[in-house]
């Protein structure tokens, strides 16, 4: 089993859909970089 994780800090007044989209993109970036990775935006 492997895991790829994207995480980001919620920005005040940010739309929830925009936040989820940012985190989703980070997760796909982590998957692209290989197994058992994480990608963050803080």
mmCIF entry with sequence, helices, sheets and N, C-alpha, C, O atoms, coordinates in Angstrom:
data_MODEL
# 
_entry.id   MODEL 
# 
_entity.id                         1 
_entity.type                       polymer 
_entity.pdbx_number_of_molecules   1 
# 
_entity_poly.entity_id                      1 
_entity_poly.type                           'polypeptide(L)' 
_entity_poly.nstd_linkage                   no 
_entity_poly.nstd_monomer                   no 
_entity_poly.pdbx_seq_one_letter_code       
;(UNK)(UNK)(UNK)(UNK)(UNK)(UNK)(UNK)(UNK)(UNK)(UNK)(UNK)(UNK)(UNK)(UNK)(UNK)(UNK)
(UNK)(UNK)(UNK)(UNK)(UNK)(UNK)(UNK)(UNK)(UNK)(UNK)(UNK)(UNK)(UNK)(UNK)(UNK)(UNK)
(UNK)(UNK)(UNK)(UNK)(UNK)(UNK)(UNK)(UNK)(UNK)(UNK)
;
_entity_poly.pdbx_seq_one_letter_code_can   XXXXXXXXXXXXXXXXXXXXXXXXXXXXXXXXXXXXXXXXXX 
_entity_poly.pdbx_strand_id                 A 
# 
loop_
_entity_poly_seq.entity_id 
_entity_poly_seq.num 
_entity_poly_seq.mon_id 
_entity_poly_seq.hetero 
1 1  UNK n 
1 2  UNK n 
1 3  UNK n 
1 4  UNK n 
1 5  UNK n 
1 6  UNK n 
1 7  UNK n 
1 8  UNK n 
1 9  UNK n 
1 10 UNK n 
1 11 UNK n 
1 12 UNK n 
1 13 UNK n 
1 14 UNK n 
1 15 UNK n 
1 16 UNK n 
1 17 UNK n 
1 18 UNK n 
1 19 UNK n 
1 20 UNK n 
1 21 UNK n 
1 22 UNK n 
1 23 UNK n 
1 24 UNK n 
1 25 UNK n 
1 26 UNK n 
1 27 UNK n 
1 28 UNK n 
1 29 UNK n 
1 30 UNK n 
1 31 UNK n 
1 32 UNK n 
1 33 UNK n 
1 34 UNK n 
1 35 UNK n 
1 36 UNK n 
1 37 UNK n 
1 38 UNK n 
1 39 UNK n 
1 40 UNK n 
1 41 UNK n 
1 42 UNK n 
# 
_struct_asym.id          A 
_struct_asym.entity_id   1 
# 
_struct_conf.conf_type_id            HELX_P 
_struct_conf.id                      HELX_P1 
_struct_conf.pdbx_PDB_helix_id       AA1 
_struct_conf.beg_label_comp_id       UNK 
_struct_conf.beg_label_asym_id       A 
_struct_conf.beg_label_seq_id        16 
_struct_conf.pdbx_beg_PDB_ins_code   ? 
_struct_conf.end_label_comp_id       UNK 
_struct_conf.end_label_asym_id       A 
_struct_conf.end_label_seq_id        32 
_struct_conf.pdbx_end_PDB_ins_code   ? 
_struct_conf.beg_auth_comp_id        UNK 
_struct_conf.beg_auth_asym_id        A 
_struct_conf.beg_auth_seq_id         16 
_struct_conf.end_auth_comp_id        UNK 
_struct_conf.end_auth_asym_id        A 
_struct_conf.end_auth_seq_id         32 
_struct_conf.pdbx_PDB_helix_class    1 
_struct_conf.details                 ? 
_struct_conf.pdbx_PDB_helix_length   17 
# 
_struct_conf_type.id          HELX_P 
_struct_conf_type.criteria    ? 
_struct_conf_type.reference   ? 
# 
_struct_sheet.id               AA1 
_struct_sheet.type             ? 
_struct_sheet.number_strands   2 
_struct_sheet.details          ? 
# 
_struct_sheet_order.sheet_id     AA1 
_struct_sheet_order.range_id_1   1 
_struct_sheet_order.range_id_2   2 
_struct_sheet_order.offset       ? 
_struct_sheet_order.sense        parallel 
# 
loop_
_struct_sheet_range.sheet_id 
_struct_sheet_range.id 
_struct_sheet_range.beg_label_comp_id 
_struct_sheet_range.beg_label_asym_id 
_struct_sheet_range.beg_label_seq_id 
_struct_sheet_range.pdbx_beg_PDB_ins_code 
_struct_sheet_range.end_label_comp_id 
_struct_sheet_range.end_label_asym_id 
_struct_sheet_range.end_label_seq_id 
_struct_sheet_range.pdbx_end_PDB_ins_code 
_struct_sheet_range.beg_auth_comp_id 
_struct_sheet_range.beg_auth_asym_id 
_struct_sheet_range.beg_auth_seq_id 
_struct_sheet_range.end_auth_comp_id 
_struct_sheet_range.end_auth_asym_id 
_struct_sheet_range.end_auth_seq_id 
AA1 1 UNK A 4  ? UNK A 8  ? UNK A 4  UNK A 8  
AA1 2 UNK A 37 ? UNK A 41 ? UNK A 37 UNK A 41 
# 
loop_
_atom_site.group_PDB 
_atom_site.id 
_atom_site.type_symbol 
_atom_site.label_atom_id 
_atom_site.label_alt_id 
_atom_site.label_comp_id 
_atom_site.label_asym_id 
_atom_site.label_entity_id 
_atom_site.label_seq_id 
_atom_site.pdbx_PDB_ins_code 
_atom_site.Cartn_x 
_atom_site.Cartn_y 
_atom_site.Cartn_z 
_atom_site.occupancy 
_atom_site.B_iso_or_equiv 
_atom_site.pdbx_formal_charge 
_atom_site.auth_seq_id 
_atom_site.auth_comp_id 
_atom_site.auth_asym_id 
_atom_site.auth_atom_id 
_atom_site.pdbx_PDB_model_num 
ATOM 1   N N  . UNK A 1 1  ? 0.834   -1.160 0.000   1.00 0.00 ? 1  UNK A N  1 
ATOM 2   C CA . UNK A 1 1  ? 0.000   0.000  0.000   1.00 0.00 ? 1  UNK A CA 1 
ATOM 3   C C  . UNK A 1 1  ? 0.893   1.243  0.000   1.00 0.00 ? 1  UNK A C  1 
ATOM 4   O O  . UNK A 1 1  ? 1.901   1.295  0.705   1.00 0.00 ? 1  UNK A O  1 
ATOM 5   N N  . UNK A 1 2  ? 0.516   2.224  -0.786  1.00 0.00 ? 2  UNK A N  1 
ATOM 6   C CA . UNK A 1 2  ? 1.249   3.490  -0.822  1.00 0.00 ? 2  UNK A CA 1 
ATOM 7   C C  . UNK A 1 2  ? 0.267   4.639  -0.570  1.00 0.00 ? 2  UNK A C  1 
ATOM 8   O O  . UNK A 1 2  ? -0.950  4.461  -0.624  1.00 0.00 ? 2  UNK A O  1 
ATOM 9   N N  . UNK A 1 3  ? 0.818   5.796  -0.299  1.00 0.00 ? 3  UNK A N  1 
ATOM 10  C CA . UNK A 1 3  ? -0.029  6.962  -0.069  1.00 0.00 ? 3  UNK A CA 1 
ATOM 11  C C  . UNK A 1 3  ? 0.649   8.205  -0.632  1.00 0.00 ? 3  UNK A C  1 
ATOM 12  O O  . UNK A 1 3  ? 1.856   8.396  -0.483  1.00 0.00 ? 3  UNK A O  1 
ATOM 13  N N  . UNK A 1 4  ? -0.146  9.039  -1.277  1.00 0.00 ? 4  UNK A N  1 
ATOM 14  C CA . UNK A 1 4  ? 0.314   10.344 -1.755  1.00 0.00 ? 4  UNK A CA 1 
ATOM 15  C C  . UNK A 1 4  ? -0.627  11.371 -1.161  1.00 0.00 ? 4  UNK A C  1 
ATOM 16  O O  . UNK A 1 4  ? -1.846  11.211 -1.222  1.00 0.00 ? 4  UNK A O  1 
ATOM 17  N N  . UNK A 1 5  ? -0.071  12.420 -0.588  1.00 0.00 ? 5  UNK A N  1 
ATOM 18  C CA . UNK A 1 5  ? -0.875  13.397 0.146   1.00 0.00 ? 5  UNK A CA 1 
ATOM 19  C C  . UNK A 1 5  ? -0.544  14.801 -0.319  1.00 0.00 ? 5  UNK A C  1 
ATOM 20  O O  . UNK A 1 5  ? 0.616   15.149 -0.542  1.00 0.00 ? 5  UNK A O  1 
ATOM 21  N N  . UNK A 1 6  ? -1.580  15.592 -0.458  1.00 0.00 ? 6  UNK A N  1 
ATOM 22  C CA . UNK A 1 6  ? -1.411  17.016 -0.702  1.00 0.00 ? 6  UNK A CA 1 
ATOM 23  C C  . UNK A 1 6  ? -2.015  17.759 0.477   1.00 0.00 ? 6  UNK A C  1 
ATOM 24  O O  . UNK A 1 6  ? -3.114  17.430 0.923   1.00 0.00 ? 6  UNK A O  1 
ATOM 25  N N  . UNK A 1 7  ? -1.313  18.747 0.977   1.00 0.00 ? 7  UNK A N  1 
ATOM 26  C CA . UNK A 1 7  ? -1.899  19.530 2.062   1.00 0.00 ? 7  UNK A CA 1 
ATOM 27  C C  . UNK A 1 7  ? -1.541  20.990 1.920   1.00 0.00 ? 7  UNK A C  1 
ATOM 28  O O  . UNK A 1 7  ? -0.480  21.349 1.409   1.00 0.00 ? 7  UNK A O  1 
ATOM 29  N N  . UNK A 1 8  ? -2.457  21.823 2.389   1.00 0.00 ? 8  UNK A N  1 
ATOM 30  C CA . UNK A 1 8  ? -2.302  23.271 2.289   1.00 0.00 ? 8  UNK A CA 1 
ATOM 31  C C  . UNK A 1 8  ? -3.026  23.913 3.459   1.00 0.00 ? 8  UNK A C  1 
ATOM 32  O O  . UNK A 1 8  ? -3.894  23.306 4.086   1.00 0.00 ? 8  UNK A O  1 
ATOM 33  N N  . UNK A 1 9  ? -2.658  25.122 3.731   1.00 0.00 ? 9  UNK A N  1 
ATOM 34  C CA . UNK A 1 9  ? -3.309  25.884 4.787   1.00 0.00 ? 9  UNK A CA 1 
ATOM 35  C C  . UNK A 1 9  ? -4.488  26.638 4.184   1.00 0.00 ? 9  UNK A C  1 
ATOM 36  O O  . UNK A 1 9  ? -4.370  27.272 3.136   1.00 0.00 ? 9  UNK A O  1 
ATOM 37  N N  . UNK A 1 10 ? -5.618  26.557 4.863   1.00 0.00 ? 10 UNK A N  1 
ATOM 38  C CA . UNK A 1 10 ? -6.807  27.281 4.422   1.00 0.00 ? 10 UNK A CA 1 
ATOM 39  C C  . UNK A 1 10 ? -6.568  28.781 4.561   1.00 0.00 ? 10 UNK A C  1 
ATOM 40  O O  . UNK A 1 10 ? -6.124  29.251 5.608   1.00 0.00 ? 10 UNK A O  1 
ATOM 41  N N  . UNK A 1 11 ? -6.862  29.526 3.504   1.00 0.00 ? 11 UNK A N  1 
ATOM 42  C CA . UNK A 1 11 ? -6.685  30.974 3.512   1.00 0.00 ? 11 UNK A CA 1 
ATOM 43  C C  . UNK A 1 11 ? -7.993  31.632 3.966   1.00 0.00 ? 11 UNK A C  1 
ATOM 44  O O  . UNK A 1 11 ? -9.066  31.247 3.501   1.00 0.00 ? 11 UNK A O  1 
ATOM 45  N N  . UNK A 1 12 ? -7.919  32.612 4.861   1.00 0.00 ? 12 UNK A N  1 
ATOM 46  C CA . UNK A 1 12 ? -9.134  33.304 5.296   1.00 0.00 ? 12 UNK A CA 1 
ATOM 47  C C  . UNK A 1 12 ? -9.935  33.822 4.098   1.00 0.00 ? 12 UNK A C  1 
ATOM 48  O O  . UNK A 1 12 ? -9.370  34.364 3.148   1.00 0.00 ? 12 UNK A O  1 
ATOM 49  N N  . UNK A 1 13 ? -11.217 33.651 4.156   1.00 0.00 ? 13 UNK A N  1 
ATOM 50  C CA . UNK A 1 13 ? -12.152 34.110 3.113   1.00 0.00 ? 13 UNK A CA 1 
ATOM 51  C C  . UNK A 1 13 ? -12.047 33.307 1.814   1.00 0.00 ? 13 UNK A C  1 
ATOM 52  O O  . UNK A 1 13 ? -12.663 33.680 0.815   1.00 0.00 ? 13 UNK A O  1 
ATOM 53  N N  . UNK A 1 14 ? -11.283 32.217 1.808   1.00 0.00 ? 14 UNK A N  1 
ATOM 54  C CA . UNK A 1 14 ? -11.149 31.404 0.596   1.00 0.00 ? 14 UNK A CA 1 
ATOM 55  C C  . UNK A 1 14 ? -12.395 30.549 0.405   1.00 0.00 ? 14 UNK A C  1 
ATOM 56  O O  . UNK A 1 14 ? -12.931 29.994 1.364   1.00 0.00 ? 14 UNK A O  1 
ATOM 57  N N  . UNK A 1 15 ? -12.839 30.451 -0.815  1.00 0.00 ? 15 UNK A N  1 
ATOM 58  C CA . UNK A 1 15 ? -13.964 29.591 -1.150  1.00 0.00 ? 15 UNK A CA 1 
ATOM 59  C C  . UNK A 1 15 ? -13.564 28.134 -0.900  1.00 0.00 ? 15 UNK A C  1 
ATOM 60  O O  . UNK A 1 15 ? -12.458 27.725 -1.254  1.00 0.00 ? 15 UNK A O  1 
ATOM 61  N N  . UNK A 1 16 ? -14.451 27.359 -0.295  1.00 0.00 ? 16 UNK A N  1 
ATOM 62  C CA . UNK A 1 16 ? -14.139 25.967 0.044   1.00 0.00 ? 16 UNK A CA 1 
ATOM 63  C C  . UNK A 1 16 ? -13.811 25.160 -1.207  1.00 0.00 ? 16 UNK A C  1 
ATOM 64  O O  . UNK A 1 16 ? -12.902 24.330 -1.177  1.00 0.00 ? 16 UNK A O  1 
ATOM 65  N N  . UNK A 1 17 ? -14.517 25.381 -2.286  1.00 0.00 ? 17 UNK A N  1 
ATOM 66  C CA . UNK A 1 17 ? -14.242 24.651 -3.529  1.00 0.00 ? 17 UNK A CA 1 
ATOM 67  C C  . UNK A 1 17 ? -12.840 24.965 -4.054  1.00 0.00 ? 17 UNK A C  1 
ATOM 68  O O  . UNK A 1 17 ? -12.146 24.076 -4.547  1.00 0.00 ? 17 UNK A O  1 
ATOM 69  N N  . UNK A 1 18 ? -12.430 26.217 -3.948  1.00 0.00 ? 18 UNK A N  1 
ATOM 70  C CA . UNK A 1 18 ? -11.088 26.609 -4.393  1.00 0.00 ? 18 UNK A CA 1 
ATOM 71  C C  . UNK A 1 18 ? -10.025 25.940 -3.525  1.00 0.00 ? 18 UNK A C  1 
ATOM 72  O O  . UNK A 1 18 ? -8.995  25.491 -4.027  1.00 0.00 ? 18 UNK A O  1 
ATOM 73  N N  . UNK A 1 19 ? -10.283 25.878 -2.230  1.00 0.00 ? 19 UNK A N  1 
ATOM 74  C CA . UNK A 1 19 ? -9.352  25.221 -1.313  1.00 0.00 ? 19 UNK A CA 1 
ATOM 75  C C  . UNK A 1 19 ? -9.216  23.738 -1.644  1.00 0.00 ? 19 UNK A C  1 
ATOM 76  O O  . UNK A 1 19 ? -8.103  23.220 -1.729  1.00 0.00 ? 19 UNK A O  1 
ATOM 77  N N  . UNK A 1 20 ? -10.327 23.064 -1.828  1.00 0.00 ? 20 UNK A N  1 
ATOM 78  C CA . UNK A 1 20 ? -10.296 21.638 -2.162  1.00 0.00 ? 20 UNK A CA 1 
ATOM 79  C C  . UNK A 1 20 ? -9.571  21.418 -3.484  1.00 0.00 ? 20 UNK A C  1 
ATOM 80  O O  . UNK A 1 20 ? -8.814  20.458 -3.622  1.00 0.00 ? 20 UNK A O  1 
ATOM 81  N N  . UNK A 1 21 ? -9.793  22.285 -4.442  1.00 0.00 ? 21 UNK A N  1 
ATOM 82  C CA . UNK A 1 21 ? -9.103  22.169 -5.735  1.00 0.00 ? 21 UNK A CA 1 
ATOM 83  C C  . UNK A 1 21 ? -7.587  22.313 -5.566  1.00 0.00 ? 21 UNK A C  1 
ATOM 84  O O  . UNK A 1 21 ? -6.821  21.559 -6.166  1.00 0.00 ? 21 UNK A O  1 
ATOM 85  N N  . UNK A 1 22 ? -7.157  23.277 -4.753  1.00 0.00 ? 22 UNK A N  1 
ATOM 86  C CA . UNK A 1 22 ? -5.711  23.458 -4.505  1.00 0.00 ? 22 UNK A CA 1 
ATOM 87  C C  . UNK A 1 22 ? -5.101  22.212 -3.888  1.00 0.00 ? 22 UNK A C  1 
ATOM 88  O O  . UNK A 1 22 ? -4.043  21.753 -4.320  1.00 0.00 ? 22 UNK A O  1 
ATOM 89  N N  . UNK A 1 23 ? -5.772  21.660 -2.872  1.00 0.00 ? 23 UNK A N  1 
ATOM 90  C CA . UNK A 1 23 ? -5.253  20.469 -2.196  1.00 0.00 ? 23 UNK A CA 1 
ATOM 91  C C  . UNK A 1 23 ? -5.252  19.280 -3.144  1.00 0.00 ? 23 UNK A C  1 
ATOM 92  O O  . UNK A 1 23 ? -4.320  18.477 -3.136  1.00 0.00 ? 23 UNK A O  1 
ATOM 93  N N  . UNK A 1 24 ? -6.288  19.166 -3.957  1.00 0.00 ? 24 UNK A N  1 
ATOM 94  C CA . UNK A 1 24 ? -6.365  18.074 -4.932  1.00 0.00 ? 24 UNK A CA 1 
ATOM 95  C C  . UNK A 1 24 ? -5.211  18.153 -5.921  1.00 0.00 ? 24 UNK A C  1 
ATOM 96  O O  . UNK A 1 24 ? -4.605  17.131 -6.245  1.00 0.00 ? 24 UNK A O  1 
ATOM 97  N N  . UNK A 1 25 ? -4.901  19.343 -6.403  1.00 0.00 ? 25 UNK A N  1 
ATOM 98  C CA . UNK A 1 25 ? -3.784  19.516 -7.328  1.00 0.00 ? 25 UNK A CA 1 
ATOM 99  C C  . UNK A 1 25 ? -2.458  19.145 -6.679  1.00 0.00 ? 25 UNK A C  1 
ATOM 100 O O  . UNK A 1 25 ? -1.588  18.556 -7.321  1.00 0.00 ? 25 UNK A O  1 
ATOM 101 N N  . UNK A 1 26 ? -2.309  19.489 -5.412  1.00 0.00 ? 26 UNK A N  1 
ATOM 102 C CA . UNK A 1 26 ? -1.093  19.121 -4.684  1.00 0.00 ? 26 UNK A CA 1 
ATOM 103 C C  . UNK A 1 26 ? -0.971  17.610 -4.538  1.00 0.00 ? 26 UNK A C  1 
ATOM 104 O O  . UNK A 1 26 ? 0.129   17.064 -4.623  1.00 0.00 ? 26 UNK A O  1 
ATOM 105 N N  . UNK A 1 27 ? -2.099  16.930 -4.317  1.00 0.00 ? 27 UNK A N  1 
ATOM 106 C CA . UNK A 1 27 ? -2.082  15.468 -4.213  1.00 0.00 ? 27 UNK A CA 1 
ATOM 107 C C  . UNK A 1 27 ? -1.634  14.851 -5.535  1.00 0.00 ? 27 UNK A C  1 
ATOM 108 O O  . UNK A 1 27 ? -0.818  13.929 -5.543  1.00 0.00 ? 27 UNK A O  1 
ATOM 109 N N  . UNK A 1 28 ? -2.159  15.350 -6.650  1.00 0.00 ? 28 UNK A N  1 
ATOM 110 C CA . UNK A 1 28 ? -1.748  14.822 -7.947  1.00 0.00 ? 28 UNK A CA 1 
ATOM 111 C C  . UNK A 1 28 ? -0.277  15.123 -8.239  1.00 0.00 ? 28 UNK A C  1 
ATOM 112 O O  . UNK A 1 28 ? 0.405   14.323 -8.879  1.00 0.00 ? 28 UNK A O  1 
ATOM 113 N N  . UNK A 1 29 ? 0.207   16.260 -7.778  1.00 0.00 ? 29 UNK A N  1 
ATOM 114 C CA . UNK A 1 29 ? 1.629   16.579 -7.922  1.00 0.00 ? 29 UNK A CA 1 
ATOM 115 C C  . UNK A 1 29 ? 2.468   15.567 -7.141  1.00 0.00 ? 29 UNK A C  1 
ATOM 116 O O  . UNK A 1 29 ? 3.502   15.108 -7.627  1.00 0.00 ? 29 UNK A O  1 
ATOM 117 N N  . UNK A 1 30 ? 2.025   15.222 -5.943  1.00 0.00 ? 30 UNK A N  1 
ATOM 118 C CA . UNK A 1 30 ? 2.744   14.232 -5.139  1.00 0.00 ? 30 UNK A CA 1 
ATOM 119 C C  . UNK A 1 30 ? 2.743   12.873 -5.837  1.00 0.00 ? 30 UNK A C  1 
ATOM 120 O O  . UNK A 1 30 ? 3.768   12.193 -5.870  1.00 0.00 ? 30 UNK A O  1 
ATOM 121 N N  . UNK A 1 31 ? 1.606   12.478 -6.391  1.00 0.00 ? 31 UNK A N  1 
ATOM 122 C CA . UNK A 1 31 ? 1.525   11.195 -7.102  1.00 0.00 ? 31 UNK A CA 1 
ATOM 123 C C  . UNK A 1 31 ? 2.465   11.171 -8.303  1.00 0.00 ? 31 UNK A C  1 
ATOM 124 O O  . UNK A 1 31 ? 3.092   10.151 -8.591  1.00 0.00 ? 31 UNK A O  1 
ATOM 125 N N  . UNK A 1 32 ? 2.557   12.295 -8.998  1.00 0.00 ? 32 UNK A N  1 
ATOM 126 C CA . UNK A 1 32 ? 3.424   12.402 -10.175 1.00 0.00 ? 32 UNK A CA 1 
ATOM 127 C C  . UNK A 1 32 ? 4.895   12.228 -9.797  1.00 0.00 ? 32 UNK A C  1 
ATOM 128 O O  . UNK A 1 32 ? 5.687   11.712 -10.586 1.00 0.00 ? 32 UNK A O  1 
ATOM 129 N N  . UNK A 1 33 ? 5.258   12.663 -8.582  1.00 0.00 ? 33 UNK A N  1 
ATOM 130 C CA . UNK A 1 33 ? 6.651   12.596 -8.136  1.00 0.00 ? 33 UNK A CA 1 
ATOM 131 C C  . UNK A 1 33 ? 7.062   11.223 -7.620  1.00 0.00 ? 33 UNK A C  1 
ATOM 132 O O  . UNK A 1 33 ? 8.237   11.011 -7.318  1.00 0.00 ? 33 UNK A O  1 
ATOM 133 N N  . UNK A 1 34 ? 6.126   10.288 -7.513  1.00 0.00 ? 34 UNK A N  1 
ATOM 134 C CA . UNK A 1 34 ? 6.452   8.932  -7.084  1.00 0.00 ? 34 UNK A CA 1 
ATOM 135 C C  . UNK A 1 34 ? 5.608   8.472  -5.918  1.00 0.00 ? 34 UNK A C  1 
ATOM 136 O O  . UNK A 1 34 ? 4.789   9.223  -5.388  1.00 0.00 ? 34 UNK A O  1 
ATOM 137 N N  . UNK A 1 35 ? 5.817   7.228  -5.524  1.00 0.00 ? 35 UNK A N  1 
ATOM 138 C CA . UNK A 1 35 ? 5.044   6.644  -4.435  1.00 0.00 ? 35 UNK A CA 1 
ATOM 139 C C  . UNK A 1 35 ? 5.459   7.212  -3.082  1.00 0.00 ? 35 UNK A C  1 
ATOM 140 O O  . UNK A 1 35 ? 6.590   7.658  -2.889  1.00 0.00 ? 35 UNK A O  1 
ATOM 141 N N  . UNK A 1 36 ? 4.513   7.178  -2.161  1.00 0.00 ? 36 UNK A N  1 
ATOM 142 C CA . UNK A 1 36 ? 4.757   7.591  -0.774  1.00 0.00 ? 36 UNK A CA 1 
ATOM 143 C C  . UNK A 1 36 ? 5.355   8.988  -0.683  1.00 0.00 ? 36 UNK A C  1 
ATOM 144 O O  . UNK A 1 36 ? 6.406   9.191  -0.076  1.00 0.00 ? 36 UNK A O  1 
ATOM 145 N N  . UNK A 1 37 ? 4.677   9.935  -1.290  1.00 0.00 ? 37 UNK A N  1 
ATOM 146 C CA . UNK A 1 37 ? 5.145   11.321 -1.312  1.00 0.00 ? 37 UNK A CA 1 
ATOM 147 C C  . UNK A 1 37 ? 4.076   12.253 -0.746  1.00 0.00 ? 37 UNK A C  1 
ATOM 148 O O  . UNK A 1 37 ? 2.907   11.888 -0.615  1.00 0.00 ? 37 UNK A O  1 
ATOM 149 N N  . UNK A 1 38 ? 4.512   13.453 -0.421  1.00 0.00 ? 38 UNK A N  1 
ATOM 150 C CA . UNK A 1 38 ? 3.558   14.497 -0.077  1.00 0.00 ? 38 UNK A CA 1 
ATOM 151 C C  . UNK A 1 38 ? 3.995   15.780 -0.745  1.00 0.00 ? 38 UNK A C  1 
ATOM 152 O O  . UNK A 1 38 ? 5.173   15.988 -1.036  1.00 0.00 ? 38 UNK A O  1 
ATOM 153 N N  . UNK A 1 39 ? 3.021   16.630 -0.980  1.00 0.00 ? 39 UNK A N  1 
ATOM 154 C CA . UNK A 1 39 ? 3.284   17.924 -1.588  1.00 0.00 ? 39 UNK A CA 1 
ATOM 155 C C  . UNK A 1 39 ? 2.517   18.948 -0.771  1.00 0.00 ? 39 UNK A C  1 
ATOM 156 O O  . UNK A 1 39 ? 1.365   18.722 -0.401  1.00 0.00 ? 39 UNK A O  1 
ATOM 157 N N  . UNK A 1 40 ? 3.158   20.075 -0.491  1.00 0.00 ? 40 UNK A N  1 
ATOM 158 C CA . UNK A 1 40 ? 2.496   21.059 0.360   1.00 0.00 ? 40 UNK A CA 1 
ATOM 159 C C  . UNK A 1 40 ? 2.630   22.464 -0.204  1.00 0.00 ? 40 UNK A C  1 
ATOM 160 O O  . UNK A 1 40 ? 3.495   22.765 -1.027  1.00 0.00 ? 40 UNK A O  1 
ATOM 161 N N  . UNK A 1 41 ? 1.739   23.298 0.277   1.00 0.00 ? 41 UNK A N  1 
ATOM 162 C CA . UNK A 1 41 ? 1.732   24.712 -0.066  1.00 0.00 ? 41 UNK A CA 1 
ATOM 163 C C  . UNK A 1 41 ? 1.372   25.452 1.212   1.00 0.00 ? 41 UNK A C  1 
ATOM 164 O O  . UNK A 1 41 ? 0.208   25.466 1.615   1.00 0.00 ? 41 UNK A O  1 
ATOM 165 N N  . UNK A 1 42 ? 2.341   26.054 1.840   1.00 0.00 ? 42 UNK A N  1 
ATOM 166 C CA . UNK A 1 42 ? 2.068   26.761 3.096   1.00 0.00 ? 42 UNK A CA 1 
ATOM 167 C C  . UNK A 1 42 ? 2.406   28.223 2.989   1.00 0.00 ? 42 UNK A C  1 
ATOM 168 O O  . UNK A 1 42 ? 2.238   28.967 3.955   1.00 0.00 ? 42 UNK A O  1 
# 
